[in-house]
């Protein structure tokens, strides 16, 4: 497929749909840019489309984004499906730190430091949470983010 020039020729209805999408309503910038890219690549009006370099400068996207939009438009059955976000294949991962675990972390951070230590460290708190079986695993960075979010520090 390398080196082949595949023309994008829009019907008047497709062109109107893409123009309306890119000018009206509230849509993500990425999808609006994709619509603009296809409009600029349209060769149905016997005009020569812009080069990728000029198009990328005009719209403010990379040349790869132009190639991806063109490929996706060619593969999609219609304009509506091209202008939709791709459905996520895997479900989101639920957070390890729930409100209950967060409360335990804060309680540990506010408690007396372990024997032989002057204060709690982030990794000590994380290890204690695993030891007490609040979570399967936990990093010091997660503890740090949580305490920072709550405006708490270990100093």
C-alpha distance (Angstrom), angle and dihedral (degrees) to the residues before:
residue distance angle dihedral
X1 . . .
X2 3.80 . .
X3 3.76 112.6 .
X4 3.78 94.3 15.8
X5 3.77 116.5 122.9
X6 3.77 110.9 -141.4
X7 3.76 111.6 -164.4
X8 3.76 121.4 -136.5
X9 3.78 108.7 -147.8
X10 3.78 114.3 177.6
X11 3.76 125.4 -157.3
X12 3.82 115.5 -128.4
X13 3.83 89.5 -104.7
X14 3.81 92.7 51.0
X15 3.80 90.9 47.3
X16 3.80 91.6 50.0
X17 3.81 91.7 48.1
X18 3.81 92.0 51.0
X19 3.81 92.1 46.2
X20 3.80 92.1 49.9
X21 3.79 91.1 47.4
X22 3.80 93.2 50.8
X23 3.83 94.4 46.4
X24 3.79 107.2 33.0
X25 3.78 136.4 50.9
X26 3.76 131.7 12.2
X27 3.79 113.9 -63.1
X28 3.77 135.3 152.3
X29 3.79 115.2 -85.9
X30 3.79 90.6 -122.2
X31 3.80 92.9 57.9
X32 3.81 93.1 44.1
X33 3.81 89.5 51.1
X34 3.80 90.2 50.3
X35 3.81 90.0 53.3
X36 3.82 90.8 48.5
X37 3.81 91.2 49.4
X38 3.79 92.8 54.2
X39 3.80 91.5 45.9
X40 3.81 90.0 53.7
X41 3.82 92.4 46.5
X42 3.81 92.6 50.6
X43 3.81 111.9 121.7
X44 3.79 98.2 179.8
X45 3.80 94.7 103.1
X46 3.84 93.1 58.9
X47 3.78 91.1 -109.1
X48 3.77 123.7 127.8
X49 3.82 113.4 -110.7
X50 3.80 120.7 -125.3
X51 3.75 120.6 -93.3
X52 3.78 115.9 -101.2
X53 3.80 91.7 -110.8
X54 3.82 93.4 54.3
X55 3.80 92.0 41.6
X56 3.80 92.3 50.7
X57 3.81 90.0 51.2
X58 3.81 93.4 46.2
X59 3.80 96.5 49.4
X60 3.80 97.1 29.5
X61 3.78 99.0 -122.5
X62 3.79 134.4 118.9
X63 3.79 123.6 -97.3
X64 3.80 87.8 -114.3
X65 3.81 89.7 58.0
X66 3.81 88.1 54.1
X67 3.80 91.6 50.3
X68 3.80 91.2 47.1
X69 3.81 92.8 49.4
X70 3.79 91.5 48.5
X71 3.81 92.4 48.0
X72 3.80 92.5 46.9
X73 3.81 92.1 47.9
X74 3.79 91.8 51.6
X75 3.82 91.4 48.4
X76 3.81 96.2 45.4
X77 3.81 118.6 92.0
X78 3.80 94.3 -137.6
X79 3.80 143.7 -2.3
X80 3.82 94.1 -98.2
X81 3.79 93.4 58.8
X82 3.83 90.4 45.0
X83 3.81 90.3 55.5
X84 3.82 95.3 52.2
X85 3.75 126.6 91.9
X86 3.76 115.0 -107.1
X87 3.79 113.3 -101.0
X88 3.79 113.5 -112.4
X89 3.82 111.1 -107.0
X90 3.79 97.6 -156.9
X91 3.78 124.6 43.8
X92 3.80 117.2 -113.5
X93 3.78 115.6 -91.4
X94 3.81 110.9 -110.1
X95 3.81 113.5 -122.4
X96 3.79 117.0 -98.0
X97 3.77 93.1 -144.7
X98 3.79 110.0 68.9
X99 3.78 125.0 175.3
X100 3.81 90.3 -90.3
X101 3.81 93.7 52.2
X102 3.82 89.9 44.2
X103 3.81 90.0 55.5
X104 3.83 90.4 51.0
X105 3.82 91.5 49.5
X106 3.80 91.7 51.1
X107 3.79 91.2 46.5
X108 3.81 91.0 51.7
X109 3.82 91.8 47.0
X110 3.83 90.5 51.5
X111 3.80 94.9 45.8
X112 3.79 129.6 88.5
X113 3.82 112.9 -69.6
X114 3.80 116.5 -108.1
X115 3.78 118.4 -87.7
X116 3.78 112.4 -77.9
X117 3.82 92.3 23.6
X118 3.78 128.3 97.9
X119 3.81 92.5 -152.8
X120 3.77 144.0 -6.3
X121 3.80 118.9 -86.2
X122 3.78 123.7 -152.4
X123 3.80 91.9 -111.0
X124 3.81 92.0 47.8
X125 3.80 89.9 54.1
X126 3.81 90.8 47.8
X127 3.81 91.5 48.7
X128 3.82 91.6 47.7
X129 3.82 90.9 53.1
X130 3.80 90.2 52.6
X131 3.82 91.1 44.8
X132 3.82 90.8 52.2
X133 3.83 88.3 46.8
X134 3.81 96.3 -121.3
X135 3.82 88.0 134.1
X136 3.82 136.9 4.3
X137 3.79 93.4 -121.0
X138 3.77 136.7 -6.8
X139 3.80 134.7 179.3
X140 3.75 129.0 -139.2
X141 3.81 88.6 -120.9
X142 3.80 90.9 60.0
X143 3.79 89.5 51.8
X144 3.81 89.3 47.6
X145 3.83 92.8 52.1
X146 3.79 91.5 47.5
X147 3.80 94.3 49.8
X148 3.80 91.5 44.5
X149 3.82 90.3 51.1
X150 3.81 88.2 54.2
X151 3.82 93.0 44.5
X152 3.79 91.6 -116.7
X153 3.77 125.8 136.0
X154 3.77 136.0 -173.3
X155 3.82 94.6 -131.3
